[in-house]
Amino acid sequence: MFDEIVLHLTLKVLFMSLPKKLESYLEKQNARYDVLKHRVVYTAYDLAATLHVPELGIVKTLLLKTEQGLVLALLSAAHTLDIKKFLKAAKAKRAGILKEKDVVALLKLGKKPLASFGGLYRIPVILEKALMKNKKAVFSGGSFTHSLHMLVKDFIALEKPIIALFGNAKKLPKKKAPPKTTKKKKKQPPAVKRTFVPIRRIRK
């Protein structure tokens, strides 16, 4: 279903809009992918809304710092990171998600966002297992206006990530039930008491 929704978007291919460093990296690896052009987006959630595709097929890219070093965590836009599960997957004792300004400074990204390819930065990758439910997924291409659409199995072959469960499905807000309306009972007039007078028979 996800692949059918995205199929028409591949007509908007523009390879020159990706960062040259990423293009070179993917070319050397003989990676197969399509470039999706879209309006400016800053989050995976916004990208899903823009492309009109399920959040499960949109990859959210996070950079975490552990006592062992940096780790790139990839999970769907439909999930949130569970830090306890992540520590177990990364075999780390402590970890924290880096802020955008710290990511830009550490990796010297300039005005570009973080791409989903750890090999580009020589950083290990941990992939949320739920992403494997998709045949294809949309990955960050290090651009606010272009993303990469590729086979999940091709991404795994390229990046060789650790595959683990470290995400929790987002809880949908509960819909408030409409307030119960109680019908007011109409006041009925007081019942009229009827008195019966016995009829005497008159003998002739």
C-alpha atoms as one frame of an Amber mdcrd trajectory, in Angstrom:
protein
   0.000   0.000   0.000   2.770   2.432   0.968   4.690   1.753  -2.245   1.607
   2.431  -4.374   1.029   5.777  -2.663   4.622   6.884  -3.233   4.901   5.564
  -6.797   3.643   8.725  -8.497   6.016  10.862  -6.439   9.064   9.347  -8.134
   8.260  11.473 -11.178   9.574  14.416  -9.175  13.178  13.212  -9.282  15.969
  15.765  -9.034  19.331  14.222  -8.152  21.310  17.455  -8.171  19.445  18.735
  -5.090  21.063  16.250  -2.706  24.282  17.174  -0.897  27.239  16.289  -3.137
  28.914  14.387  -0.328  25.877  12.111   0.027  25.559  11.653  -3.747  29.207
  10.632  -3.950  28.820   8.221  -1.025  25.765   6.526  -2.551  27.369   6.373
  -5.992  30.450   4.610  -4.633  28.194   2.082  -2.909  26.145   1.545  -6.101
  23.023   2.323  -4.105  19.636   2.234  -5.815  17.187   4.940  -4.790  14.751
   7.596  -5.975  14.799  11.225  -4.925  11.482  12.696  -3.833  11.026  16.443
  -4.196   8.670  18.130  -1.734   8.014  21.392   0.062  10.285  22.452   2.925
   9.814  20.174   5.944  11.657  20.024   9.258  10.280  16.856  10.877   9.448
  13.289   9.840   5.856  13.904  10.907   5.585  16.899   8.545   7.139  14.840
   5.740   4.484  12.138   6.152   1.755  14.772   6.014   3.344  16.422   2.956
   3.756  13.191   0.976   0.375  11.872   2.177   1.891   8.548   3.213   1.671
   6.542   6.478   4.080   7.590   9.241   5.304   3.983   9.508   7.067   4.382
   6.146   8.835   7.641   7.020  12.221   7.287   8.729  13.027   9.568  11.658
  16.771  10.132  12.108  18.181  10.834  15.578  21.763  11.274  16.748  22.538
  10.062  20.260  25.659  10.341  22.347  26.644   7.419  24.569  29.712   6.812
  26.719  31.042   4.793  23.772  30.509   7.538  21.180  27.881   8.705  18.692
  25.084   6.452  17.405  22.566   7.099  14.639  19.101   5.815  15.572  16.506
   5.288  12.847  12.851   4.672  13.643   9.560   5.415  11.966   7.666   8.665
  12.408   4.941   6.530  14.009   7.249   5.629  16.924   8.985   7.398  19.776
  12.369   6.375  21.122  12.384   4.298  24.316  15.693   5.186  25.954  15.821
   2.027  28.116  15.326  -0.239  25.113  17.853   1.811  23.151  20.511   1.409
  25.852  20.007  -2.350  25.736  20.281  -2.401  21.922  23.355  -0.157  21.911
  24.907  -1.990  24.883  25.418   1.356  26.568  24.941   2.580  30.131  23.804
   6.094  29.305  22.694   8.015  26.234  21.111  11.301  25.291  19.540  12.699
  22.132  21.615  15.586  20.801  19.958  18.894  19.985  19.921  20.116  16.404
  22.509  22.836  17.003  24.891  20.302  18.583  24.417  17.884  15.662  25.180
  20.645  13.152  28.305  21.675  15.069  29.632  18.121  15.561  29.122  16.942
  11.987  29.679  20.322  10.323  26.381  20.171   8.459  26.068  23.884   7.882
  22.435  24.662   7.095  21.573  21.097   6.108  19.765  18.463   8.183  21.150
  15.096   9.251  20.990  12.318   6.628  19.950   8.763   7.524  23.253   7.234
   6.390  25.657   6.622   9.249  28.386   5.448   6.866  28.520   8.980   5.511
  29.649  10.221   8.946  31.393   7.004  10.047  28.811   6.533  12.771  27.174
   3.161  13.645  23.460   2.821  12.893  20.694   1.177  14.917  17.480   0.473
  12.992  14.089   0.007  14.638  12.739  -3.418  13.683   9.255  -2.044  12.923
  10.661  -0.348   9.808  11.189  -3.785   8.273   7.420  -4.129   7.894   7.781
  -1.866   4.861   9.191  -3.027   1.551  10.366   0.544   0.926  10.786   3.590
   3.166  11.570   7.294   2.859  14.948   8.254   4.357  16.450  11.661   5.076
  18.610  12.860   2.200  20.318  15.629   4.174  17.950  18.180   2.632  14.825
  20.038   3.728  13.267  19.689   0.260  14.420  16.249  -0.988  14.232  12.765
   0.543  15.366   9.313  -0.558  12.926   6.502  -1.351  14.598   3.089  -1.355
  14.166  -0.573  -0.494  14.634  -1.257   3.212  16.668  -4.389   2.402  18.991
  -2.266   0.201  19.467   0.204   3.041  20.313  -2.640   5.429  22.823  -4.085
   2.946  24.390  -0.638   2.561  24.574   0.485   6.195  24.657  -2.893   7.987
  22.788  -1.521  11.016  22.023  -3.201  14.315  18.337  -4.161  14.094  16.489
  -3.991  17.397  13.255  -3.008  19.114  13.752   0.364  20.779  10.671   2.340
  19.754   7.205   2.689  21.199   4.155   3.235  19.012   2.675   6.676  19.486
  -0.446   6.713  21.585  -3.325   8.312  19.751  -5.218  10.879  21.829  -8.439
   9.476  23.164 -11.531  11.041  21.701 -13.689  12.631  24.346 -17.127  11.154
  24.494 -19.906  13.696  23.967 -21.565  14.766  27.216 -24.618  12.765  28.089
 -27.817  14.735  27.772 -30.579  13.827  30.170 -34.093  14.500  29.028 -36.115
  16.439  31.490 -39.260  14.679  32.451 -42.383  16.705  31.885 -44.320  17.383
  35.008 -47.642  15.621  34.900 -50.706  17.182  36.525 -51.631  15.637  39.858
 -53.968  12.686  39.549 -57.623  13.457  40.363 -59.058  11.236  43.007 -62.399
   9.824  42.037 -64.940   9.071  44.696 -67.623   6.547  44.022 -71.009   7.001
  45.718 -72.850   3.719  46.237 -76.309   3.661  44.592 -79.108   2.411  46.795
 -81.820   0.418  45.206 -85.346   1.553  46.133 -87.760  -1.229  46.709 -91.238
  -0.684  45.295
